[in-house]
Amino acid sequence: MPDALALEVKNIITETLKIPKTSITNKATFYGDLQAESLDYTELILRIEETFDIQLREEEIEEINTVEDLINCLRKHLSKTGVFSSL
């Protein structure tokens, strides 16, 4: 069964960073593997916050290095609201 949250995050990454979905793995790093620059990463975080209606703390953002880190951070936030709680 596909992970709906991971798929949505990867769609947002694809649109924001303008890279093929096949390049995005859970272990991919934003600044290394996905070659995001600072402004790209900031735009990505803003789109994530807007899409999922959450506010990430600066400390959380600094700890996000990989796609998996981002998904896990979102899962933590969304479990509090019940969105994607079954995933």
Backbone as CSV, one residue per row, in Angstrom:
resi,resn,N_x,N_y,N_z,CA_x,CA_y,CA_z,C_x,C_y,C_z
1,MET,0.849,-1.190,0.000,0.000,0.000,0.000,0.889,1.246,0.000
2,PRO,0.704,2.130,-0.968,1.531,3.330,-1.047,1.333,4.234,0.167
3,ASP,2.375,4.913,0.532,2.354,5.853,1.642,1.898,7.208,1.100
4,ALA,0.671,7.600,1.411,0.090,8.820,0.854,0.870,10.066,1.244
5,LEU,1.332,10.121,2.471,2.093,11.290,2.914,3.404,11.394,2.140
6,ALA,4.128,10.295,2.031,5.403,10.303,1.301,5.195,10.683,-0.161
7,LEU,4.139,10.164,-0.765,3.853,10.508,-2.159,3.562,11.996,-2.322
8,GLU,2.797,12.554,-1.409,2.471,13.983,-1.481,3.728,14.833,-1.285
9,VAL,4.566,14.452,-0.327,5.809,15.189,-0.090,6.697,15.132,-1.332
10,LYS,6.811,13.961,-1.923,7.644,13.825,-3.125,7.082,14.617,-4.297
11,ASN,5.757,14.719,-4.401,5.146,15.564,-5.435,5.523,17.031,-5.229
12,ILE,5.480,17.472,-3.978,5.826,18.870,-3.671,7.303,19.120,-3.962
13,ILE,8.148,18.164,-3.609,9.580,18.303,-3.890,9.812,18.389,-5.398
14,THR,9.150,17.511,-6.151,9.286,17.504,-7.606,8.901,18.854,-8.199
15,GLU,7.763,19.390,-7.767,7.277,20.670,-8.286,8.175,21.830,-7.873
16,THR,8.620,21.819,-6.634,9.395,22.947,-6.112,10.822,22.966,-6.643
17,LEU,11.468,21.804,-6.625,12.867,21.743,-7.052,13.021,21.449,-8.542
18,LYS,11.890,21.159,-9.189,11.877,20.881,-10.629,12.840,19.742,-10.995
19,ILE,12.661,18.638,-10.289,13.458,17.441,-10.541,12.524,16.260,-10.740
20,PRO,12.983,15.225,-11.444,12.119,14.057,-11.664,11.862,13.293,-10.362
21,LYS,10.653,12.783,-10.250,10.274,12.028,-9.056,11.191,10.825,-8.836
22,THR,11.725,10.281,-9.905,12.604,9.118,-9.795,13.919,9.457,-9.093
23,SER,14.269,10.728,-9.014,15.492,11.154,-8.325,15.308,11.237,-6.816
24,ILE,14.067,11.169,-6.374,13.764,11.405,-4.966,13.587,10.079,-4.230
25,THR,14.538,9.805,-3.342,14.436,8.646,-2.457,14.321,9.154,-1.032
26,ASN,13.907,8.298,-0.133,13.778,8.712,1.262,15.114,9.137,1.864
27,LYS,16.193,8.549,1.398,17.525,8.850,1.949,18.208,10.027,1.247
28,ALA,17.588,10.573,0.199,18.182,11.683,-0.547,18.291,12.924,0.339
29,THR,19.461,13.551,0.296,19.660,14.797,1.036,19.266,15.974,0.147
30,PHE,18.734,17.005,0.762,18.266,18.159,-0.012,19.420,18.927,-0.648
31,TYR,20.447,19.227,0.137,21.542,20.048,-0.380,22.545,19.242,-1.193
32,GLY,22.648,17.944,-0.936,23.599,17.111,-1.669,22.960,16.427,-2.851
33,ASP,22.201,15.382,-2.583,21.622,14.551,-3.646,20.654,15.312,-4.551
34,LEU,19.818,16.153,-3.960,18.792,16.852,-4.744,19.259,18.232,-5.207
35,GLN,20.449,18.623,-4.812,21.096,19.864,-5.238,20.245,21.114,-5.030
36,ALA,19.517,21.133,-3.914,18.720,22.312,-3.583,19.641,23.413,-3.068
37,GLU,19.324,24.618,-3.432,20.032,25.769,-2.882,19.187,26.318,-1.744
38,SER,19.731,27.228,-0.995,19.068,27.754,0.193,17.665,28.296,-0.108
39,LEU,17.541,29.066,-1.183,16.228,29.628,-1.533,15.246,28.539,-1.957
40,ASP,15.745,27.515,-2.655,14.894,26.389,-3.045,14.354,25.687,-1.809
41,TYR,15.237,25.455,-0.843,14.850,24.761,0.385,13.834,25.584,1.172
42,THR,14.057,26.881,1.244,13.115,27.763,1.940,11.751,27.719,1.268
43,GLU,11.727,27.771,-0.058,10.461,27.686,-0.795,9.778,26.343,-0.540
44,LEU,10.561,25.282,-0.503,10.014,23.955,-0.243,9.358,23.903,1.130
45,ILE,10.037,24.394,2.141,9.480,24.386,3.501,8.203,25.218,3.558
46,LEU,8.192,26.363,2.905,6.983,27.198,2.890,5.816,26.470,2.220
47,ARG,6.082,25.777,1.128,5.021,25.022,0.437,4.515,23.871,1.291
48,ILE,5.431,23.210,1.986,5.040,22.118,2.884,4.136,22.665,3.995
49,GLU,4.555,23.770,4.606,3.766,24.361,5.689,2.382,24.783,5.191
50,GLU,2.335,25.368,4.026,1.062,25.810,3.455,0.171,24.618,3.096
51,THR,0.738,23.630,2.462,-0.028,22.464,2.023,-0.636,21.710,3.192
52,PHE,0.156,21.531,4.247,-0.295,20.727,5.384,-0.816,21.567,6.542
53,ASP,-0.858,22.888,6.362,-1.375,23.812,7.368,-0.697,23.601,8.723
54,ILE,0.632,23.640,8.687,1.425,23.502,9.910,2.475,24.602,9.941
55,GLN,3.098,24.770,11.094,4.197,25.714,11.248,5.371,24.953,11.855
56,LEU,6.446,24.801,11.094,7.633,24.115,11.593,8.496,25.109,12.354
57,ARG,9.020,24.661,13.490,9.931,25.505,14.268,11.298,25.529,13.583
58,GLU,12.031,26.584,13.791,13.360,26.742,13.190,14.268,25.564,13.542
59,GLU,14.180,25.098,14.787,15.013,23.969,15.224,14.676,22.701,14.428
60,GLU,13.392,22.511,14.142,12.971,21.344,13.359,13.507,21.438,11.933
61,ILE,13.400,22.610,11.353,13.847,22.820,9.978,15.346,22.543,9.868
62,GLU,16.103,22.986,10.844,17.551,22.781,10.829,17.929,21.303,10.925
63,GLU,17.068,20.485,11.517,17.348,19.054,11.688,16.930,18.215,10.480
64,ILE,16.237,18.826,9.524,15.782,18.095,8.342,16.887,18.099,7.291
65,ASN,17.456,16.922,7.057,18.522,16.786,6.064,18.096,15.944,4.872
66,THR,17.226,14.969,5.116,16.820,14.039,4.060,15.310,14.115,3.847
67,VAL,14.870,13.522,2.771,13.434,13.425,2.492,12.748,12.679,3.632
68,GLU,13.371,11.627,4.100,12.810,10.850,5.212,12.677,11.685,6.477
69,ASP,13.658,12.539,6.762,13.574,13.444,7.917,12.339,14.335,7.800
70,LEU,12.113,14.863,6.610,10.966,15.737,6.380,9.659,14.976,6.575
71,ILE,9.573,13.789,6.013,8.356,12.984,6.146,8.090,12.658,7.615
72,ASN,9.124,12.277,8.345,8.959,11.942,9.766,8.543,13.158,10.581
73,CYS,9.104,14.313,10.269,8.723,15.550,10.952,7.256,15.869,10.689
74,LEU,6.845,15.741,9.440,5.439,15.987,9.091,4.519,14.992,9.780
75,ARG,4.916,13.740,9.801,4.114,12.710,10.441,3.862,13.057,11.919
76,LYS,4.911,13.558,12.571,4.796,13.958,13.975,3.771,15.087,14.134
77,HIS,3.874,16.099,13.280,2.946,17.234,13.360,1.515,16.810,13.020
78,LEU,1.381,16.036,11.959,0.050,15.679,11.482,-0.644,14.665,12.383
79,SER,0.118,13.898,13.130,-0.507,12.942,14.044,-1.250,13.667,15.158
80,LYS,-0.825,14.886,15.454,-1.492,15.702,16.478,-2.853,16.190,16.004
81,THR,-2.997,16.338,14.678,-4.251,16.859,14.125,-5.149,15.755,13.585
82,GLY,-4.613,14.532,13.480,-5.399,13.429,12.948,-5.288,13.262,11.455
83,VAL,-4.622,14.191,10.769,-4.431,14.104,9.330,-3.336,13.075,9.071
84,PHE,-3.571,12.167,8.162,-2.620,11.122,7.816,-2.242,10.265,9.021
85,SER,-3.071,10.229,10.052,-2.718,9.513,11.269,-2.651,8.009,11.080
86,SER,-3.321,7.496,10.081,-3.309,6.062,9.874,-2.110,5.601,9.064
87,LEU,-1.264,6.532,8.627,-0.125,6.170,7.774,1.124,5.992,8.601
